[in-house]
Amino acid sequence: MKIGPYHLINNLFLAPMAGVTDRPFRQLCKRLGAGMAVSEMVSSNSLLWGSEKTRRRANHVGETEPCAVQIAGADPALMANAARYNVDNGAQIIDINMGCPAKKVCNVMSGSALLQDTSLVSRILEAVVNAVNVPVTLKIRTGWDRDHRNGVTVAQIAEQTGIMALAVHGRTRACGYSGDAEYDTIAAIKAAVYIPVIANGDITTPEKAKFVLDYTGADGIMIGRAAQGNPWIFGIIDHYLRTGDILPVTPIPDIRSVMNDHLVQLYDFYGDYIGIRVARKHISWYSKGQPGGAAFRQAIDKVETVEQQISMINDFFDSLESGLRKAA
Ligand SMILES: Cc1cc2nc3c(=O)[nH]c(=O)nc-3n(C[C@H](O)[C@H](O)[C@H](O)COP(=O)(O)O)c2cc1C
């Protein structure tokens, strides 16, 4: 699959998730088989750009190409500025967020609320596409509520304004994250445009990935929550799509080793204080479903130093591995 000049190794995308898809997690998912990973959203409000948080979100040092940065906002001129700023800071692809239902996105109509105003959508897309010399992509929901699924119209606008690829989350804005994602609107969008369409929503297994690709005809798929604590999902899906075989469940020692590497990257990227706190949610996802996981998570959430965090993880995984040895 190709976006502008960038050939991706496959058609599997890590979904942008604020607070999750930081540089260490993107890099990990790319290493384990994601063809593309979009950064967390950066606000188009330039007053926020000097903040530590935004600077970190715009940090791509050592990241496997292409580096895609997502921007959000509702003012065409501000969005154009934000796109330029991020390209100047290393973004090789700009992704526009019209898919997020959160009200706090800039405290103005933006994210998926924009889908209600197609003339504004058109002005924002044009402003951003004209502002930068890199490919611009778009992420949308299927519409703003079940009676107004205007995803096909928005996709056509996107194609006309020069958007290079379109990711579609199979829910409306009003749906939030409830109910099941629906793929009929994504199929209709795919049939209506020539640009690559990436299907998103509730893809959690290799079989579901294949089903969604077949059902929608989409060019690629995007995975969000199912990658939390499971960055292997990309390699597992890639293998299944190529061979039809399901790889065995990731062994405990592999989980331990990948998680430990991931945590080292987090401490390095955020510093110890924030790193420990960001690590907590990943540790919790990695340990989900393991025996004794609930008590372990409760205990590790109270730990305040890197040494204690690592030592508690080592104890937990030692006991998991010795349990496995006894059972064998
Ligand atoms: C914690 C979290 C943060 C998210 N942040 C963003 C974001 O910043 N930009 C965006 O376009 N979508 C965001 N999303 C939506 C995801 O990209 C994706 O569309 C959604 O989770 C559905 O995919 P999934 O079922 O594979 O998780 C977020 C989702 C979650 C769970």
The ligand as a Gaussian input file, in Angstrom:
#p B3LYP/6-31G(d) Opt

LIG

0 1
 C       -7.857000       6.148000      24.446000
 C       -8.264000       6.518000      23.041000
 C       -7.800000       7.704000      22.494000
 C       -8.155000       8.055000      21.184000
 N       -7.634000       9.202000      20.641000
 C       -7.878000       9.489000      19.333000
 C       -7.235000      10.596000      18.708000
 O       -6.450000      11.333000      19.314000
 N       -7.515000      10.820000      17.388000
 C       -8.394000      10.022000      16.683000
 O       -8.606000      10.267000      15.487000
 N       -8.998000       8.974000      17.249000
 C       -8.755000       8.684000      18.541000
 N       -9.317000       7.565000      19.098000
 C      -10.158000       6.680000      18.271000
 C       -9.326000       5.540000      17.665000
 O       -8.367000       6.047000      16.759000
 C      -10.223000       4.515000      16.917000
 O      -10.886000       5.185000      15.885000
 C      -11.259000       3.861000      17.829000
 O      -10.681000       3.448000      19.058000
 C      -11.909000       2.654000      17.149000
 O      -10.963000       1.678000      16.820000
 P      -10.770000       0.333000      17.732000
 O      -12.121000      -0.321000      17.846000
 O       -9.786000      -0.502000      16.962000
 O      -10.259000       0.781000      19.061000
 C       -9.012000       7.216000      20.413000
 C       -9.478000       6.032000      20.994000
 C       -9.114000       5.668000      22.278000
 C       -9.624000       4.363000      22.856000

